[in-house]
């Protein structure tokens, strides 16, 4: 379920759209991550509580903090060059999105 066609087009062209049940574009809402409204909108579209959802992202400040504030599980794809530290004890750190396949979520 896509909220904005341009983001869906990018994901589709990369062969990744099939991995998402919902895509939310912050530009449509006029706010930037980590604003909770972005996360809450996706959850409403999915009709799913935050406790049953997960955020996968590569930014502590934008992705992980927003998901944490919303009550979602969160998986940080940490760049080997990142000097950031984890946002909290609950975050799961991944080397790549492929690491998700090995995990029980």
Secondary structure, DSSP 8 states (H G I E B T S, - for coil): -BS-HHHHHHHHHTT-GGG-S-B--HHHHT--TT-HHHHHHHHHHHT--GGG-EEEES-IIIIIHHHHHHT-EEEEE--TT-----SSTT-EEESSGGGGGGS--
